[in-house]
């Protein structure tokens, strides 16, 4: 299904966004902001390892994450081929 409408405008409702944030209140704020621009599909994670699991299982258009931590850096290194 194409992401564009007849006017060649991006249809945000078809995008899946992964939110990676340990604080549930910040995740809710992000969801609210994204919902206001018509993004309707969200995946959520509160840590790096579950985020990588979601990335492996789902087609994600974009990732919004909190600052990279030592946990992220160690997982990125392990994930390299």
Secondary structure, 3 states (H helix, E strand, C coil): CCCECCCCCECHHHCEEEEECCCHHHHHHHHHHHHHCCCCEEEEECCHHHHHHHHHHCCCCEEEECCCCHHHHHHHHHHCC
